Amino acid sequence: MTERLTCARAVMRHHGLDALAVVPGSNLRYLAGLELQTRLRLTLMLVPLDGQPALVLPAMEQARAMAASPIDLRYYPWSDADGPDGALARAVNDAGLAGSTIGIEHTTMRVFELRALEQVAVEARFADATPLLAGMRAVKDAEELAAMREAVRVIEMTLHETLAQVRIGMLEREIAEIWDRAIRAHGCLPAFETTVASGPNGANPHHTSGDRALQDGDLVVFDGGAVYQGYVSDITRTCAVGRLADDMRQVYDLVLAANAAGRAAAGTPGATGESIDAAARRVIETGGYGPHFIHRTGHGIGLDIHEPPFIVAGNRVPLPAGTTFTVEPGIYLRGVCGVRIEDDVVITTNGAESLTTFPRELLSIGH
Amino acid sequence: MTERLTCARAVMRHHGLDALAVVPGSNLRYLAGLELQTRLRLTLMLVPLDGQPALVLPAMEQARAMAASPIDLRYYPWSDADGPDGALARAVNDAGLAGSTIGIEHTTMRVFELRALEQVAVEARFADATPLLAGMRAVKDAEELAAMREAVRVIEMTLHETLAQVRIGMLEREIAEIWDRAIRAHGCLPAFETTVASGPNGANPHHTSGDRALQDGDLVVFDGGAVYQGYVSDITRTCAVGRLADDMRQVYDLVLAANAAGRAAAGTPGATGESIDAAARRVIETGGYGPHFIHRTGHGIGLDIHEPPFIVAGNRVPLPAGTTFTVEPGIYLRGVCGVRIEDDVVITTNGAESLTTFPRELLSIGH
């Protein structure tokens, strides 16, 4: 973790930042090993280019933070009675941040945290440090990959267990709960709201599992993830209940081919978010369903379930070895069905590897 | 819900705001009935003083939003391929927001959303609308209170069920899982991470239930909440395993008296966050444990588990009838134990009512 701070400082120097201000969330976990849920109570780590990082935090969180973080931090606790402004001002002054350029997290920091900093860091400039931190986090080391492999193992094992229990007539949310419980039984937490979307509900890529009962002829989208040691997995498979209409089968095969094309493109030297997206999208467009593939092909995964790099047109930087992301093309037919097949992929030194290996051919369930 | 928009506009006018910009979260649920989890995909409702509100959102969320919201919204969808900037610019221009004063949510809006607005709303000024919206939300109507009463009913019933199953030697996290499952079995979701903190772990008010086994002589803090139709409950009770040391018993009785004093102060005409906090704190200070009551006495509850009004020194505005909040004094003895007793209270026209009625006298568990 100290190495991560060293690396962050090198990147800060390169980008002309005098300090980083990091609020609770994945970046604070990444840089300081701290998982703090302080909601509206101001909590903020200041990392100057040199010297000890500072942590402004509610006094009642200090003992927990000191026990949890491997980083040597200088603490600026504040009490509910006093409020955070004084502690923040002292931390900013001690770090000499007046007139400096401070990197902040545009995607995580809230306006009240920005305004608090603006008030005490006189004549400071603020710049978005999110891409800089995302770039560091996109490339996983061996330990991070090991955690992700375990998260993948648990989500695939529990998907097997869940599918084996599915019967015609069961409600989506009953099935989602079975999967959810299985994830917890294996010592993980669900990475997000476990989703079962059956029949026409599959046409909504962000459906909430509800009271619809599985019927003969349904396609059913299963989308779930597990968290292991802070790192996530994310898998989607689409299964058939009983006999499927021929056109649904064709849609399935098209998505299957698009998934394969996306994974193959990821393994090509110089692969980019754009090249992977284009490869998957081309298959679906050629098959005549282009307008029904309504989202990007994938997103980075790691400490967050959605993080850079995004697998989408415009992202033209080659993905370095160790980068982890999803490949998840889909076709959504309003009122009819949806199909999505999602894998978790890591770029390797000589290609790409799919961490998820759950069978991709159409599985028949419910009997 | 249309009434809420009307009310919001009256308050906006009073505060000199030309428009509100509302991002996904409790305020969007409150004003537009929309529960959107769009993470890093820009989503923003613009409410001008007059005319139709606008919703900028990912195209793939539009059908879901149209089905869910009772509000007549003008939609500005954007695709992953195009990005959000064009849609946001059109919405801002159509609403005529150049040079206007836009109310934003300092506690919810992230910097990337603010920067996106700043870029397209030429010469606009931004002001914090959080207090204005919080003021509206603090006072619950009959329907909201009914939902909170149901959330309270579920959390109290499941706490009873859970305590009946506790045995000496069980792990904290096993007990937390029992409670969690019971909440889900009653059709609710946990409002936050259900907490069981035993023995010395109770000294951390934000302990994460872990692998410690319950022992004879422990005090055990149970802190949980349920969500029903979006509204939360939040209760804490502290129980004894076997025979308790005399000084722990005294600490318990002190917190019990502080809880009663806080609730009584809430029922006094003109009660404020400060007066309730002072009443509870005085009991603990008089008992000699003032430095061990390390947090405010409570927080508002409703759509959020922590929302204004906060029950703390400095909050001197009388709480209007319909205001809901917690009263939760505690004493935390590092390395020894913690005690907290938390109720959910609503201000009524002639006093205050505790929505939570679970027994407050010390319960003995584990046998």
Interface residues (C-beta under 8 A of the other chain):
Chain A: Q37 R39 L40 A59 M60 E61 A63 R64 S79 D80 A81 G83 I104 E105 H106 T107 T108 M109 R110 V111 F112 L114 R115 D128 T130 E177 R181 R184 N204 P205 H206 I294 H295 R296 H306 F310 V312 A313 G314 Y332 R334
Chain B: Q37 R39 L40 A59 M60 E61 A63 R64 S79 D80 A81 G83 I104 E105 H106 T107 T108 M109 R110 V111 F112 L114 R115 D128 T130 E177 R181 R184 N204 P205 H206 I294 H295 R296 H306 F310 V312 A313 G314 Y332 R334
